[in-house]
Amino acid sequence: MRRRNTAAFAIAAALAVTAVAGCGSGTGSGSSSKKTINTWVYPVINDAKANDAYWDGLVKGFEKENPGVTVKVSTYPWANRDTALATALAAGKGPDVAYLIPDQLSAYQRNLIPAAQWMPAADKAAYRPAALKAVTVDGQALAAPVLMSSYPLLCDKKVFDAIGETSYPTTWDQLAALAPKLKAKGFYATSYSGDTTATLNMTFYPLLWQAGGDVFSADGTKAAFNSAAGVKALTWLKTFVDNGWTPKDLVTTTPQIEQTDLAKNKVACTWQNTAAEVEPFWGKDNIEVGPALTADKSVAYGTVGTLAVFKGANQELSGKWISYVSQPKNSAGLQKPGGYFSPRSDATALYPGDQIQEATEKVLGSTDVGPLNKSARDVMGLLAPQIQAALLGKTTPKKALDAAAQAADQLIARKR
């Protein structure tokens, strides 16, 4: 389970907000005199040699097409990346281009040149709607998507075979209806991580979205998760905990995956893991990939990786560089090693014949990266303990969400 790092982000956000407008490494916003593009990336490709080879190849190709332009790509560790980036920006030593994930875009919004100023129209037209939505803050696209992922519903065929079921759930009601039969045979319907360090983007928020709710109000000034949809989602989830349809110990702890019931073929379905994570335990032939569950609508969590241009960069050249990287033939080398997908509809299929990847790709259009709000991670920190308390029976779903919303509204007001 992915965990949050709220402390690092809080430091970064504070520094980013106070950074001056022309905080890149150039001479001013959109500097036209710069011929060097300093690019900061992170190890999306885990193998260091393969990562270096990929970026070196792109740099050589781009520089050959653009004589006199120099691109410098620096790979930094994921750990403490926000603190390092925000500190560099505040000191006027930040990058021209950097790899960012969507919830960083709102934090660095004042430091970025909106994509409309440098993104070619052909690129914008090629992006999947879900990818563009993931980089849009206050009505403006702030970065170019370069990769996507989705977390569909995964079901263990061994478990379904054991209870004599041949169809797989697509709705909340169907999964709940299967739960008693699964329990009677010694299985769990799902596996929910209520550990307060786990990201709600992968745990509770998909249920909230599926119920028709959202984390923030449309204008981003208030919490919205305590709506009727939010109460419905948390009440449904609590039913699973109360009835023993999901492991209760996971409400407070997140052990290594190999130590979980999921790895022991005791869990029917999960929306919190990728096929690559469960394959070593379930076996590839036993993974059934389906759409995200539906209550009011079908929504899954999905990640999007982006490249953004910072103020102070030569926006024409930086935009040209990002467009070059994001072309399907060039970005495929970044996407395939991690099992990611292209955010563009004009890309050639990356995994032909791989039924699991092909089914996962079909879910991309119904993904959500989570709220793009400056207060998103801090609000998550307020909400997670209340959700856990409700699941443990210490309070009701309605009271838990209302308490978190009241605290969140105060936090959002202070940050405005």
N, C-alpha and C positions, 0 to 999 in steps of 0.2 A: 504493500500500500504506500502510495506517495505521501510524504509528510510536508507540512507547511513550515516556512521559515519566516515567521512574522517579524522577528526582531530585525533581521537583515533588511527586509523590505521597508520597515518603518524608518530606519536610518537612511536608506536610499531615497525614499520619498521626500524626506525632510531636506536632504541635500539637493535633490533635483529641483524642488520648488524654489529654493533660494538661489539656484544657479542663474548667472546672468544670461541674457538672451543669446548672445553670440558666444556660446560656451564650448563650441567644438574646437578643433585644433587649427582652424583656419583664421582668416583675418576679419571675418564678418559673415552675417547671414547670407548664404548663397554666394560666397566668394568665387568670382570667376577667374581669378589669377592662379589658384591652386591647381597643380597638375599631379599631385600625389593624393591618393585615396587611402587613408588609414582605416582599416576594417578590423573590427573585433568580432570574433566568433567563439563558439564554445564547442566542446567535443560531441557534436551530434553523431559523428562517426567515432565509435569508441576506440578503435585501433589507431594509435597515434600516427603510425607510418602511413596508413591508408588515408587518414584525415589530411596529413600534410601533402600527400601525393594528389589528392583531389583538389585542394585549393591551389596548389602550385600549378596544376594543369590549367585551371580556369584563369589564373592570373596571366600565364603565358599566352593563352588564347586571346584574352581581352587586350593585353598590351600590344600584341601583334596587330590587332585590328584598330588600335588607337595609338599610333606612334607619339612618343613624347609624354605619355601618361604612365605613371607608376602606381601600382596597387600593392600595398603592404597588408598582408593578412596575419593577424596575431591571434593565436588560440589560447584562451584563458580557461581556468578550471570553473566548473559550475559553482563550487562552494564560494560563498561570499561575493558572488558576481555583482550583485546590486550595490553593495558597499563600495567595491572597487570602481565601478562605473560612475556612480554618483560623485565619489570623491574626485575622480579625474575630471569630470565635467565642471565641478565647482572650481577646480584649479585652472580651468581653461586648457586642459590637456586631454580632453576626451577624443573619441574616434569621430571620423566622418560618417562611417556606416557601422552599424552593429546589429548583431542577431538578438532579437527580443522576442519574448513570448507575450501574448495579448495583454495580460494584466499588468505588464510593465508599461504599456503604451500610455495609459492614463497618468501614470506617475511621472513619466518623462515628456508629457505632452508639450509643455512649454519649451522643451529643448529640441523638439523635432520640427522638420520642415514637412508639412502635410504632403501626402503622396500625390495629391492632385497637381502639385507644382512640378513633379518630376516623373510621374508614372505615365508611360505611353498609353494612349487610348486603346491600342490593340491588346496590351497586357491586361488592362482593367476589364475589357470585354471578355477575356478568356478565363478569368477567375470564376470558380464556383461561387454562387451567392453566399454559401455558408462561410467560405474563406474570407470574402470581403467584409461580411458582417463582423468577423472576428477581429478585424483591424480597424474598425470604425468607431471613433469616439466623438461624441457631440456632432454627429453628422458628417465627419471627415475621416476618410481613410488615412491612417498615419504611417502605414508601412506596407511592404509587399509580401504577401504570403509566399513561402518557399517549400513548405511541406505541411501535411495534415495527417491526423490519425483519427480513429473512432473507437469507441468502447461499446460494441454491440452487446446484446445478450448472448452469453455463451452457456451452453448446456452440455452436461456430461452424458454421453450416450450410454455408458455403462450403468449409470444410475437409472436411467429410463428403462433400459432393458431389464434391470433387476425388479422393477415394479410392473413390468408388462405394458408400458406406455410407448406408443409409437408416434404421438404428436407432441409438439413442444409449445410451451405457452408463449403468447404474444401480448397478453393483457394482464393487468394486476389480478383480475378475478380468476383467470385461468391458473395463475401460479398459486394463488391462495387456495383454490379448489384442490390442487394437487398436494398441497402441504400435509394434510392429515394422512393421506395414503403413504407419502414418503416417510413421515415420522413413524408410522406403524412398522415400516420395514427397516428402520434404523438410519434413515437419511434426513438431511436438512433440505428445505426448499431453496434456500439461498444462504449467503454468508455476508453479513453486514458488519463493517468496521465502524464502531462508534468511538474509537480512540480519538481523543480531542486533538491529537497532532495530525490526524489524517485529513487530507483535503476534502472539504465538502463538495468540491466540483465533481468528484468521482463517487461520492457516497449518497448524501442526501439531496443535493441539488438536482440530479436527474429525476428523482421522484417528484420534487417540487415542480419542475418543468412539465413532467408528464401529466401532473394534475392540473395544469393550466396556470400555474403560478410563476412568480419571479422573485428574485432576491431583493431588488430595489424597485421603487416606483419608476414610471417611465421617464421622469425628469431627473432621476438619480438623487433626489433630496431626502427621501424617506425609505425606511425599510418596508418591504412588501411581503416578506415571507410569512407573516402572521395572518395572512388572508385565509379565507375558507379553503383554498387549495393547499396552503401550507399545513393547516390543521388536518386536512384529509390525508396528506402524504405522511405526516408523522404518526397519525393514528393507525394508518395501514401498517406502517413499519413496526409500531409498538405491538400490534397484534401478532406479528411474527416472533418477536422476542418473548412475549407473554406465553405463547403457545408452544415454545420450544421448536419453532420452525426454522430458526437460525441460531447458531451457537451463541449462548449468552455471554461467554467469557470474552468474545470479541467486541462486546460493547465497551469494554474498558482497556483492552490490550490489543496490540497488533504484533503477533509473533512472526517469525520468518515463515514464508509461504510453505516451506517443506514441513513445518510443524503444525500445519492447520488441517482441518477436516477436508478442506478443498483439495489438498494434495493427496489425501487418503481415499479419494473417490467417495466421499460421504456427502457431498453438496451437489444438488441438481443443477442449479443455474447461478451465474454471477454476471453483474454488469460493472464490476470494479476491477476486472483483470483483462489483459490481452490474451489472445490465443498463444502467443509466444511464451507467456508466463505459465499457462496451465499445461501446455503441451508436454513438458518433461514428466508430468504426473498422470495426465489423462491419456496421453498418446494422441497423435495427430488425427488418427482415424476415428477417435471418439469425441471429437469436438464438433458440436452443432452450433453454427453461427446464425443468429436470427436478428431481426430488427429490435430496436429498443422497445421495452414494454410500453404499453399504452394504458392510460386511464382516460385522460381527455385527449391526449395526442402522444405520438411517439417521438421522444427526444433522447439522444445519447450524449454523453460527454465526449469531447474530442479535442485534441491539441492542434495548435497551428504554430509553426515556427515562421518568423518574419525577418526581413531586413529593413532597417529604417535609416533615414538620413538625418543627421544632426545639424543644427544651425552652425554656421562657420565653414561648412563643407562647400565645395564647388558642386552645387546641386545638379547642374547639367551632367557633369561627368559621373557623379555619384549615382544619379538616377540611371544613367546609361549602364553603369557597372551592375547595379541591382537587376536591371532588365536582362542583362546578359546572363547573370547567374540563374535567374528565374525561368529562363527558357527551358522547356521540358527536356531537351537533349542534354542540357548542362546540369540541371537540378536533380536529374535521376540518380546521379552518383552520390548525392547527399541523402536522398530518400531511401534507396534500397537497402543499404547496410542495416538500418534500424527498423525496417519493415514499414516505413511510412509511405504516404501516397502523394501524388501531385495535387496541388490545390487548383489546378487548371483543367478545364474541360477539353482542351485541345491536346492533352498529353496521351502518348501511347501507353497502353496497359503495362504496368511494371511486373505483374506476376501472372502471366498467361498460364492457364491450366491449374493454378493453385486455387482450389475451391474455397479454402478458408479466407485467403486474402481477397479473392473476388467478392465473396459475400460481405467481408468487412468493408470493402470499398463502397458497396451499395448503401452503407449507413452514413457515409460522409455528408450527404445532403441534409440529414436530420440531426446534425451535431451542434452542440453549443459549447463554447470554450469557458463559459462562466462569465460573471459580470465584469465589465470594463469600467470600473469605478475606482476612484482614488482610495476609497475606504474599504474596498472589497476584502482585502486580507484581514484588516482589523475587525471588520464586521464578522468575518468567519470565526475569528477568535472569540467573539462574544457569543455567537450562536452555537458553536459546537458543544460547549459544556451544558447548555440548556437542553439540547437534543439528547445528550447522554443522560441527563437527569430524568427526562421524560421516559426514556427507554428503561431506566432502572426503577421506575415507579415512584420517584421522589416528588414528582409534580405531574400535572396533566399536560398533554400536548398543547392545548390552548394557552395555559398559563406560561409554559416554557417559551413558546414563541412570542407571546406578548412581552415577557420580561426581556428577552433578547432584543426585540424591536425597540422597546423604550430606551435601552442602553445604546443601541445602534443609532437611533435618531439623534441622541445627544452627541454622539461621536461625529456623525456626519455634519451636524450643525457647527461643531467646533472647527472642522476642517474646511468649511466653505469660506 
